[in-house]
Amino acid sequence: MQTFTLTSDFGLQSHAAASVKGKILSAFSPCNIIDVSHSITPYNLQQAVYIFKNAYIHFPIDTFHFILNDLYADKGQKLLYVYENNQHIFCADNGFLTLLFDNKPIQLFRLIDKIEEYNYLQIADLFILNAGLLTHQNKSGIANIDVNEIVVKHHNNRYYRHNTLETKVLYIDIYGNVILNVTQQQIEEVAQGRSFKILFMRNEEINTVSKHYNDVAEGNKLCLFNTTGHLEIAVNKGHAASLFGFQGGNDRSLFYNNIKLFFE
């Protein structure tokens, strides 16, 4: 049975995700359709990549992934396909793939057919058509494309200077936990055995890395490395983002909170 995943910024109150599922079921029934997320902040590709990247690697070989985020970013209306890590990935030409694979060389394809009425339903139809062809090793619907011909985007960088690592908010989850754009491995490379602390307003700080949320009393702040390896700021049974005034941004507003780690 074929497996599909859907990732979008459609939201949970729209009919859009259900419409795409209906189209997939009409073409591939029976099949498995898994929602990665439909609650990603509109236009926030960095958030979309974070969520998708840490989910798709756990799916069975030859799963088809439809990324329906920021579909109208490219005036050329190119639609892209890659087969990486034994997974089929379809998305719009909006920078998602270059963020997903950190600008590493990948074999890129574009979908050959042009859509007369460019909208999410027609996009889904074209994704489904090519998924059907590819299940039979038929690549007649795709053609190679060079990375120089697509939209390229880069992750928000971390900056290290004067014993200070400046990071940014990558994602705020439903619990108000604040995920930063730095991993445990990246911190260890900078720290070289040193400890670090995070300073907040009112002279508050976090100077210990916890292993679990309940390592501190309810209502107290902490930081830990989450299951994706990223540094996360949280409050035990509280909302860290609200407490510290953090908020996410999107790729168009370019607003992200800066958070500094001090090494000593």
ChimeraX commands (.cxc) that place a marker at each C-alpha (Angstrom):
marker #1 position 0.00,0.00,0.00 radius 0.5
marker #1 position 1.41,3.38,-1.02 radius 0.5
marker #1 position 2.03,6.03,1.66 radius 0.5
marker #1 position 1.66,9.78,1.18 radius 0.5
marker #1 position 2.32,12.69,3.53 radius 0.5
marker #1 position 0.97,16.21,3.35 radius 0.5
marker #1 position 2.66,19.31,4.72 radius 0.5
marker #1 position 1.00,22.68,4.23 radius 0.5
marker #1 position 0.09,26.08,5.62 radius 0.5
marker #1 position -3.62,25.49,4.88 radius 0.5
marker #1 position -4.65,25.52,8.54 radius 0.5
marker #1 position -7.12,23.19,10.23 radius 0.5
marker #1 position -10.32,25.09,9.44 radius 0.5
marker #1 position -9.95,24.96,5.66 radius 0.5
marker #1 position -11.26,22.33,3.27 radius 0.5
marker #1 position -8.00,22.46,1.29 radius 0.5
marker #1 position -6.15,19.59,2.98 radius 0.5
marker #1 position -9.21,17.33,2.81 radius 0.5
marker #1 position -9.62,18.15,-0.88 radius 0.5
marker #1 position -6.07,17.04,-1.62 radius 0.5
marker #1 position -6.60,13.86,0.39 radius 0.5
marker #1 position -9.72,13.13,-1.64 radius 0.5
marker #1 position -7.77,13.46,-4.87 radius 0.5
marker #1 position -5.05,11.13,-3.62 radius 0.5
marker #1 position -7.59,8.53,-2.51 radius 0.5
marker #1 position -9.37,8.73,-5.86 radius 0.5
marker #1 position -6.12,7.92,-7.63 radius 0.5
marker #1 position -4.43,5.48,-5.23 radius 0.5
marker #1 position -7.10,3.93,-3.02 radius 0.5
marker #1 position -6.33,2.09,-0.87 radius 0.5
marker #1 position -3.38,4.09,0.46 radius 0.5
marker #1 position -2.06,5.69,3.63 radius 0.5
marker #1 position -2.22,9.49,3.94 radius 0.5
marker #1 position -0.38,11.06,6.88 radius 0.5
marker #1 position -0.58,14.71,7.92 radius 0.5
marker #1 position 2.83,16.07,8.85 radius 0.5
marker #1 position 1.36,19.49,9.67 radius 0.5
marker #1 position -1.16,21.97,8.31 radius 0.5
marker #1 position -0.55,24.56,11.05 radius 0.5
marker #1 position 2.76,25.98,9.85 radius 0.5
marker #1 position 2.94,29.77,9.89 radius 0.5
marker #1 position 2.20,31.08,6.38 radius 0.5
marker #1 position 5.34,31.89,4.34 radius 0.5
marker #1 position 7.59,30.51,7.08 radius 0.5
marker #1 position 9.69,28.03,5.13 radius 0.5
marker #1 position 12.31,27.70,7.87 radius 0.5
marker #1 position 9.60,26.43,10.19 radius 0.5
marker #1 position 8.19,24.16,7.46 radius 0.5
marker #1 position 11.64,22.69,6.84 radius 0.5
marker #1 position 12.27,22.12,10.57 radius 0.5
marker #1 position 9.00,20.22,10.99 radius 0.5
marker #1 position 9.22,18.24,7.75 radius 0.5
marker #1 position 12.93,17.41,8.03 radius 0.5
marker #1 position 12.50,15.84,11.43 radius 0.5
marker #1 position 9.47,13.81,10.34 radius 0.5
marker #1 position 10.04,12.50,6.83 radius 0.5
marker #1 position 13.21,10.54,7.65 radius 0.5
marker #1 position 11.11,8.14,9.74 radius 0.5
marker #1 position 8.79,7.12,6.91 radius 0.5
marker #1 position 8.98,3.89,4.90 radius 0.5
marker #1 position 11.11,3.77,1.75 radius 0.5
marker #1 position 9.44,5.27,-1.33 radius 0.5
marker #1 position 6.91,7.36,0.58 radius 0.5
marker #1 position 5.58,10.30,-1.44 radius 0.5
marker #1 position 5.70,13.68,0.30 radius 0.5
marker #1 position 3.64,16.61,-0.99 radius 0.5
marker #1 position 4.86,19.98,0.36 radius 0.5
marker #1 position 2.11,22.54,-0.21 radius 0.5
marker #1 position 3.62,25.54,1.58 radius 0.5
marker #1 position 4.03,28.97,-0.01 radius 0.5
marker #1 position 2.86,27.68,-3.40 radius 0.5
marker #1 position 2.68,31.09,-5.06 radius 0.5
marker #1 position 6.16,32.42,-4.22 radius 0.5
marker #1 position 7.61,31.87,-7.69 radius 0.5
marker #1 position 6.14,33.79,-10.64 radius 0.5
marker #1 position 7.52,31.13,-12.96 radius 0.5
marker #1 position 5.27,28.58,-11.22 radius 0.5
marker #1 position 7.88,25.83,-11.41 radius 0.5
marker #1 position 7.17,22.65,-9.48 radius 0.5
marker #1 position 10.07,20.52,-8.30 radius 0.5
marker #1 position 10.80,16.91,-7.43 radius 0.5
marker #1 position 13.69,15.13,-5.72 radius 0.5
marker #1 position 14.35,11.57,-4.64 radius 0.5
marker #1 position 16.59,11.71,-1.60 radius 0.5
marker #1 position 17.06,9.39,1.37 radius 0.5
marker #1 position 14.79,6.90,-0.44 radius 0.5
marker #1 position 11.91,9.40,-0.30 radius 0.5
marker #1 position 9.94,11.14,-3.06 radius 0.5
marker #1 position 9.50,14.87,-2.37 radius 0.5
marker #1 position 7.37,17.30,-4.40 radius 0.5
marker #1 position 7.20,21.04,-3.73 radius 0.5
marker #1 position 7.00,24.46,-5.34 radius 0.5
marker #1 position 10.10,26.36,-6.42 radius 0.5
marker #1 position 10.26,28.62,-3.38 radius 0.5
marker #1 position 13.56,27.77,-1.68 radius 0.5
marker #1 position 12.23,24.85,0.37 radius 0.5
marker #1 position 14.58,22.26,-1.13 radius 0.5
marker #1 position 17.74,24.33,-0.67 radius 0.5
marker #1 position 16.79,24.87,2.99 radius 0.5
marker #1 position 15.93,21.21,3.46 radius 0.5
marker #1 position 19.26,19.93,2.15 radius 0.5
marker #1 position 21.43,22.82,3.39 radius 0.5
marker #1 position 22.58,23.68,-0.15 radius 0.5
marker #1 position 24.19,20.24,-0.51 radius 0.5
marker #1 position 24.30,18.87,-4.07 radius 0.5
marker #1 position 21.13,16.96,-4.91 radius 0.5
marker #1 position 19.72,15.71,-8.17 radius 0.5
marker #1 position 16.91,18.12,-8.95 radius 0.5
marker #1 position 13.99,17.71,-11.33 radius 0.5
marker #1 position 11.20,19.97,-12.50 radius 0.5
marker #1 position 7.76,18.78,-13.49 radius 0.5
marker #1 position 7.45,19.17,-17.25 radius 0.5
marker #1 position 3.71,19.79,-17.59 radius 0.5
marker #1 position 2.52,23.37,-17.16 radius 0.5
marker #1 position -0.66,24.14,-15.25 radius 0.5
marker #1 position -3.12,26.41,-17.01 radius 0.5
marker #1 position -4.99,27.42,-13.87 radius 0.5
marker #1 position -2.28,27.47,-11.22 radius 0.5
marker #1 position -3.89,26.64,-7.88 radius 0.5
marker #1 position -3.39,24.09,-5.13 radius 0.5
marker #1 position -5.87,21.61,-6.63 radius 0.5
marker #1 position -4.15,21.60,-10.02 radius 0.5
marker #1 position -0.78,21.37,-8.29 radius 0.5
marker #1 position -2.02,18.35,-6.32 radius 0.5
marker #1 position -3.25,16.76,-9.57 radius 0.5
marker #1 position 0.18,17.14,-11.15 radius 0.5
marker #1 position 1.94,15.78,-8.07 radius 0.5
marker #1 position -0.42,12.78,-8.09 radius 0.5
marker #1 position 0.07,12.19,-11.82 radius 0.5
marker #1 position 3.84,12.08,-11.45 radius 0.5
marker #1 position 3.64,9.95,-8.31 radius 0.5
marker #1 position 1.71,7.41,-10.36 radius 0.5
marker #1 position 4.31,7.47,-13.11 radius 0.5
marker #1 position 7.20,7.15,-10.68 radius 0.5
marker #1 position 5.68,4.12,-8.98 radius 0.5
marker #1 position 6.26,2.42,-12.33 radius 0.5
marker #1 position 9.77,3.90,-12.74 radius 0.5
marker #1 position 8.42,6.19,-15.46 radius 0.5
marker #1 position 10.25,9.53,-15.43 radius 0.5
marker #1 position 8.56,10.97,-18.53 radius 0.5
marker #1 position 6.93,13.71,-16.47 radius 0.5
marker #1 position 10.14,15.15,-15.02 radius 0.5
marker #1 position 13.31,16.71,-16.39 radius 0.5
marker #1 position 16.66,17.62,-14.80 radius 0.5
marker #1 position 17.10,21.17,-13.62 radius 0.5
marker #1 position 20.21,22.90,-12.26 radius 0.5
marker #1 position 20.24,24.50,-8.81 radius 0.5
marker #1 position 21.10,27.81,-10.49 radius 0.5
marker #1 position 17.67,27.73,-12.12 radius 0.5
marker #1 position 15.67,27.54,-8.92 radius 0.5
marker #1 position 15.02,29.78,-5.91 radius 0.5
marker #1 position 17.82,29.43,-3.36 radius 0.5
marker #1 position 17.34,30.36,0.30 radius 0.5
marker #1 position 19.72,30.11,3.24 radius 0.5
marker #1 position 19.09,29.39,6.90 radius 0.5
marker #1 position 19.37,32.18,9.42 radius 0.5
marker #1 position 22.96,32.02,10.56 radius 0.5
marker #1 position 24.40,31.79,14.04 radius 0.5
marker #1 position 27.21,34.20,14.92 radius 0.5
marker #1 position 30.01,33.48,17.36 radius 0.5
marker #1 position 32.32,36.22,18.60 radius 0.5
marker #1 position 33.85,37.31,21.89 radius 0.5
marker #1 position 32.72,34.13,23.69 radius 0.5
marker #1 position 29.11,34.79,22.67 radius 0.5
marker #1 position 26.98,32.70,20.31 radius 0.5
marker #1 position 24.06,34.67,18.88 radius 0.5
marker #1 position 21.15,32.43,17.86 radius 0.5
marker #1 position 17.63,32.98,16.59 radius 0.5
marker #1 position 14.19,31.59,17.29 radius 0.5
marker #1 position 13.54,28.84,14.76 radius 0.5
marker #1 position 10.16,27.59,15.94 radius 0.5
marker #1 position 7.70,28.00,18.81 radius 0.5
marker #1 position 5.61,24.91,19.44 radius 0.5
marker #1 position 2.06,24.65,20.79 radius 0.5
marker #1 position 3.35,24.53,24.37 radius 0.5
marker #1 position 5.25,27.79,23.99 radius 0.5
marker #1 position 8.61,26.01,23.96 radius 0.5
marker #1 position 11.15,28.07,22.02 radius 0.5
marker #1 position 13.39,26.09,19.66 radius 0.5
marker #1 position 16.61,27.83,18.61 radius 0.5
marker #1 position 18.51,27.45,15.34 radius 0.5
marker #1 position 21.45,25.70,16.97 radius 0.5
marker #1 position 22.05,22.03,17.77 radius 0.5
marker #1 position 23.92,20.28,20.56 radius 0.5
marker #1 position 26.71,19.32,18.17 radius 0.5
marker #1 position 27.13,22.92,16.99 radius 0.5
marker #1 position 27.24,24.20,20.57 radius 0.5
marker #1 position 29.80,21.59,21.58 radius 0.5
marker #1 position 32.01,22.60,18.66 radius 0.5
marker #1 position 32.00,26.19,19.93 radius 0.5
marker #1 position 32.10,25.42,23.65 radius 0.5
marker #1 position 35.17,23.14,23.58 radius 0.5
marker #1 position 34.36,21.95,27.08 radius 0.5
marker #1 position 33.16,25.27,28.46 radius 0.5
marker #1 position 29.76,25.79,30.06 radius 0.5
marker #1 position 27.30,28.39,28.83 radius 0.5
marker #1 position 24.42,30.46,30.14 radius 0.5
marker #1 position 21.46,32.26,28.61 radius 0.5
marker #1 position 20.69,35.72,29.99 radius 0.5
marker #1 position 17.22,37.27,30.00 radius 0.5
marker #1 position 15.71,40.53,31.14 radius 0.5
marker #1 position 15.58,41.29,34.86 radius 0.5
marker #1 position 18.96,39.58,35.28 radius 0.5
marker #1 position 17.39,36.14,34.96 radius 0.5
marker #1 position 19.49,33.39,33.46 radius 0.5
marker #1 position 19.60,29.68,32.61 radius 0.5
marker #1 position 23.00,28.14,33.29 radius 0.5
marker #1 position 22.18,24.41,33.36 radius 0.5
marker #1 position 21.12,22.09,30.55 radius 0.5
marker #1 position 18.28,19.88,31.76 radius 0.5
marker #1 position 17.40,16.43,30.47 radius 0.5
marker #1 position 13.67,16.58,31.16 radius 0.5
marker #1 position 11.06,19.30,31.60 radius 0.5
marker #1 position 10.38,18.15,35.17 radius 0.5
marker #1 position 14.00,18.59,36.21 radius 0.5
marker #1 position 12.83,21.96,37.57 radius 0.5
marker #1 position 9.79,22.86,39.65 radius 0.5
marker #1 position 6.53,23.78,37.92 radius 0.5
marker #1 position 6.64,27.31,36.57 radius 0.5
marker #1 position 10.44,27.41,36.42 radius 0.5
marker #1 position 12.45,27.96,33.25 radius 0.5
marker #1 position 14.94,25.53,31.74 radius 0.5
marker #1 position 16.77,24.67,28.56 radius 0.5
marker #1 position 17.39,21.25,27.04 radius 0.5
marker #1 position 18.29,19.56,23.79 radius 0.5
marker #1 position 15.10,18.25,22.25 radius 0.5
marker #1 position 14.58,15.08,20.21 radius 0.5
marker #1 position 15.84,16.83,17.06 radius 0.5
marker #1 position 19.04,17.86,18.84 radius 0.5
marker #1 position 18.14,21.58,18.88 radius 0.5
marker #1 position 18.47,23.77,21.94 radius 0.5
marker #1 position 15.06,24.52,23.42 radius 0.5
marker #1 position 13.96,27.04,26.05 radius 0.5
marker #1 position 10.94,25.95,28.07 radius 0.5
marker #1 position 8.99,26.45,31.28 radius 0.5
marker #1 position 7.82,23.39,33.17 radius 0.5
marker #1 position 4.03,23.42,32.62 radius 0.5
marker #1 position 4.30,27.01,31.42 radius 0.5
marker #1 position 4.65,29.05,28.23 radius 0.5
marker #1 position 8.24,30.20,27.70 radius 0.5
marker #1 position 7.48,32.28,24.58 radius 0.5
marker #1 position 4.96,34.42,26.43 radius 0.5
marker #1 position 7.06,34.68,29.58 radius 0.5
marker #1 position 10.12,36.00,27.74 radius 0.5
marker #1 position 8.37,37.85,24.91 radius 0.5
marker #1 position 9.66,35.60,22.14 radius 0.5
marker #1 position 7.85,35.27,18.87 radius 0.5
marker #1 position 8.52,33.56,15.60 radius 0.5
marker #1 position 8.70,35.28,12.26 radius 0.5
marker #1 position 8.30,34.37,8.66 radius 0.5
marker #1 position 10.54,34.43,5.65 radius 0.5
marker #1 position 8.93,37.65,4.42 radius 0.5
marker #1 position 8.95,39.70,7.61 radius 0.5
marker #1 position 12.45,38.44,8.49 radius 0.5
marker #1 position 11.62,38.98,12.18 radius 0.5
marker #1 position 13.29,36.55,14.53 radius 0.5
marker #1 position 14.28,37.05,18.14 radius 0.5
marker #1 position 17.99,37.01,18.89 radius 0.5
marker #1 position 19.09,34.94,21.87 radius 0.5
marker #1 position 22.68,34.97,23.11 radius 0.5
marker #1 position 24.59,32.12,24.70 radius 0.5
marker #1 position 27.57,33.21,26.82 radius 0.5
marker #1 position 30.47,30.79,27.23 radius 0.5
marker #1 position 32.74,30.85,30.27 radius 0.5
marker link #1:1,2 radius 0.2
marker link #1:2,3 radius 0.2
marker link #1:3,4 radius 0.2
marker link #1:4,5 radius 0.2
marker link #1:5,6 radius 0.2
marker link #1:6,7 radius 0.2
marker link #1:7,8 radius 0.2
marker link #1:8,9 radius 0.2
marker link #1:9,10 radius 0.2
marker link #1:10,11 radius 0.2
marker link #1:11,12 radius 0.2
marker link #1:12,13 radius 0.2
marker link #1:13,14 radius 0.2
marker link #1:14,15 radius 0.2
marker link #1:15,16 radius 0.2
marker link #1:16,17 radius 0.2
marker link #1:17,18 radius 0.2
marker link #1:18,19 radius 0.2
marker link #1:19,20 radius 0.2
marker link #1:20,21 radius 0.2
marker link #1:21,22 radius 0.2
marker link #1:22,23 radius 0.2
marker link #1:23,24 radius 0.2
marker link #1:24,25 radius 0.2
marker link #1:25,26 radius 0.2
marker link #1:26,27 radius 0.2
marker link #1:27,28 radius 0.2
marker link #1:28,29 radius 0.2
marker link #1:29,30 radius 0.2
marker link #1:30,31 radius 0.2
marker link #1:31,32 radius 0.2
marker link #1:32,33 radius 0.2
marker link #1:33,34 radius 0.2
marker link #1:34,35 radius 0.2
marker link #1:35,36 radius 0.2
marker link #1:36,37 radius 0.2
marker link #1:37,38 radius 0.2
marker link #1:38,39 radius 0.2
marker link #1:39,40 radius 0.2
marker link #1:40,41 radius 0.2
marker link #1:41,42 radius 0.2
marker link #1:42,43 radius 0.2
marker link #1:43,44 radius 0.2
marker link #1:44,45 radius 0.2
marker link #1:45,46 radius 0.2
marker link #1:46,47 radius 0.2
marker link #1:47,48 radius 0.2
marker link #1:48,49 radius 0.2
marker link #1:49,50 radius 0.2
marker link #1:50,51 radius 0.2
marker link #1:51,52 radius 0.2
marker link #1:52,53 radius 0.2
marker link #1:53,54 radius 0.2
marker link #1:54,55 radius 0.2
marker link #1:55,56 radius 0.2
marker link #1:56,57 radius 0.2
marker link #1:57,58 radius 0.2
marker link #1:58,59 radius 0.2
marker link #1:59,60 radius 0.2
marker link #1:60,61 radius 0.2
marker link #1:61,62 radius 0.2
marker link #1:62,63 radius 0.2
marker link #1:63,64 radius 0.2
marker link #1:64,65 radius 0.2
marker link #1:65,66 radius 0.2
marker link #1:66,67 radius 0.2
marker link #1:67,68 radius 0.2
marker link #1:68,69 radius 0.2
marker link #1:69,70 radius 0.2
marker link #1:70,71 radius 0.2
marker link #1:71,72 radius 0.2
marker link #1:72,73 radius 0.2
marker link #1:73,74 radius 0.2
marker link #1:74,75 radius 0.2
marker link #1:75,76 radius 0.2
marker link #1:76,77 radius 0.2
marker link #1:77,78 radius 0.2
marker link #1:78,79 radius 0.2
marker link #1:79,80 radius 0.2
marker link #1:80,81 radius 0.2
marker link #1:81,82 radius 0.2
marker link #1:82,83 radius 0.2
marker link #1:83,84 radius 0.2
marker link #1:84,85 radius 0.2
marker link #1:85,86 radius 0.2
marker link #1:86,87 radius 0.2
marker link #1:87,88 radius 0.2
marker link #1:88,89 radius 0.2
marker link #1:89,90 radius 0.2
marker link #1:90,91 radius 0.2
marker link #1:91,92 radius 0.2
marker link #1:92,93 radius 0.2
marker link #1:93,94 radius 0.2
marker link #1:94,95 radius 0.2
marker link #1:95,96 radius 0.2
marker link #1:96,97 radius 0.2
marker link #1:97,98 radius 0.2
marker link #1:98,99 radius 0.2
marker link #1:99,100 radius 0.2
marker link #1:100,101 radius 0.2
marker link #1:101,102 radius 0.2
marker link #1:102,103 radius 0.2
marker link #1:103,104 radius 0.2
marker link #1:104,105 radius 0.2
marker link #1:105,106 radius 0.2
marker link #1:106,107 radius 0.2
marker link #1:107,108 radius 0.2
marker link #1:108,109 radius 0.2
marker link #1:109,110 radius 0.2
marker link #1:110,111 radius 0.2
marker link #1:111,112 radius 0.2
marker link #1:112,113 radius 0.2
marker link #1:113,114 radius 0.2
marker link #1:114,115 radius 0.2
marker link #1:115,116 radius 0.2
marker link #1:116,117 radius 0.2
marker link #1:117,118 radius 0.2
marker link #1:118,119 radius 0.2
marker link #1:119,120 radius 0.2
marker link #1:120,121 radius 0.2
marker link #1:121,122 radius 0.2
marker link #1:122,123 radius 0.2
marker link #1:123,124 radius 0.2
marker link #1:124,125 radius 0.2
marker link #1:125,126 radius 0.2
marker link #1:126,127 radius 0.2
marker link #1:127,128 radius 0.2
marker link #1:128,129 radius 0.2
marker link #1:129,130 radius 0.2
marker link #1:130,131 radius 0.2
marker link #1:131,132 radius 0.2
marker link #1:132,133 radius 0.2
marker link #1:133,134 radius 0.2
marker link #1:134,135 radius 0.2
marker link #1:135,136 radius 0.2
marker link #1:136,137 radius 0.2
marker link #1:137,138 radius 0.2
marker link #1:138,139 radius 0.2
marker link #1:139,140 radius 0.2
marker link #1:140,141 radius 0.2
marker link #1:141,142 radius 0.2
marker link #1:142,143 radius 0.2
marker link #1:143,144 radius 0.2
marker link #1:144,145 radius 0.2
marker link #1:145,146 radius 0.2
marker link #1:146,147 radius 0.2
marker link #1:147,148 radius 0.2
marker link #1:148,149 radius 0.2
marker link #1:149,150 radius 0.2
marker link #1:150,151 radius 0.2
marker link #1:151,152 radius 0.2
marker link #1:152,153 radius 0.2
marker link #1:153,154 radius 0.2
marker link #1:154,155 radius 0.2
marker link #1:155,156 radius 0.2
marker link #1:156,157 radius 0.2
marker link #1:157,158 radius 0.2
marker link #1:158,159 radius 0.2
marker link #1:159,160 radius 0.2
marker link #1:160,161 radius 0.2
marker link #1:161,162 radius 0.2
marker link #1:162,163 radius 0.2
marker link #1:163,164 radius 0.2
marker link #1:164,165 radius 0.2
marker link #1:165,166 radius 0.2
marker link #1:166,167 radius 0.2
marker link #1:167,168 radius 0.2
marker link #1:168,169 radius 0.2
marker link #1:169,170 radius 0.2
marker link #1:170,171 radius 0.2
marker link #1:171,172 radius 0.2
marker link #1:172,173 radius 0.2
marker link #1:173,174 radius 0.2
marker link #1:174,175 radius 0.2
marker link #1:175,176 radius 0.2
marker link #1:176,177 radius 0.2
marker link #1:177,178 radius 0.2
marker link #1:178,179 radius 0.2
marker link #1:179,180 radius 0.2
marker link #1:180,181 radius 0.2
marker link #1:181,182 radius 0.2
marker link #1:182,183 radius 0.2
marker link #1:183,184 radius 0.2
marker link #1:184,185 radius 0.2
marker link #1:185,186 radius 0.2
marker link #1:186,187 radius 0.2
marker link #1:187,188 radius 0.2
marker link #1:188,189 radius 0.2
marker link #1:189,190 radius 0.2
marker link #1:190,191 radius 0.2
marker link #1:191,192 radius 0.2
marker link #1:192,193 radius 0.2
marker link #1:193,194 radius 0.2
marker link #1:194,195 radius 0.2
marker link #1:195,196 radius 0.2
marker link #1:196,197 radius 0.2
marker link #1:197,198 radius 0.2
marker link #1:198,199 radius 0.2
marker link #1:199,200 radius 0.2
marker link #1:200,201 radius 0.2
marker link #1:201,202 radius 0.2
marker link #1:202,203 radius 0.2
marker link #1:203,204 radius 0.2
marker link #1:204,205 radius 0.2
marker link #1:205,206 radius 0.2
marker link #1:206,207 radius 0.2
marker link #1:207,208 radius 0.2
marker link #1:208,209 radius 0.2
marker link #1:209,210 radius 0.2
marker link #1:210,211 radius 0.2
marker link #1:211,212 radius 0.2
marker link #1:212,213 radius 0.2
marker link #1:213,214 radius 0.2
marker link #1:214,215 radius 0.2
marker link #1:215,216 radius 0.2
marker link #1:216,217 radius 0.2
marker link #1:217,218 radius 0.2
marker link #1:218,219 radius 0.2
marker link #1:219,220 radius 0.2
marker link #1:220,221 radius 0.2
marker link #1:221,222 radius 0.2
marker link #1:222,223 radius 0.2
marker link #1:223,224 radius 0.2
marker link #1:224,225 radius 0.2
marker link #1:225,226 radius 0.2
marker link #1:226,227 radius 0.2
marker link #1:227,228 radius 0.2
marker link #1:228,229 radius 0.2
marker link #1:229,230 radius 0.2
marker link #1:230,231 radius 0.2
marker link #1:231,232 radius 0.2
marker link #1:232,233 radius 0.2
marker link #1:233,234 radius 0.2
marker link #1:234,235 radius 0.2
marker link #1:235,236 radius 0.2
marker link #1:236,237 radius 0.2
marker link #1:237,238 radius 0.2
marker link #1:238,239 radius 0.2
marker link #1:239,240 radius 0.2
marker link #1:240,241 radius 0.2
marker link #1:241,242 radius 0.2
marker link #1:242,243 radius 0.2
marker link #1:243,244 radius 0.2
marker link #1:244,245 radius 0.2
marker link #1:245,246 radius 0.2
marker link #1:246,247 radius 0.2
marker link #1:247,248 radius 0.2
marker link #1:248,249 radius 0.2
marker link #1:249,250 radius 0.2
marker link #1:250,251 radius 0.2
marker link #1:251,252 radius 0.2
marker link #1:252,253 radius 0.2
marker link #1:253,254 radius 0.2
marker link #1:254,255 radius 0.2
marker link #1:255,256 radius 0.2
marker link #1:256,257 radius 0.2
marker link #1:257,258 radius 0.2
marker link #1:258,259 radius 0.2
marker link #1:259,260 radius 0.2
marker link #1:260,261 radius 0.2
marker link #1:261,262 radius 0.2
marker link #1:262,263 radius 0.2
marker link #1:263,264 radius 0.2
view
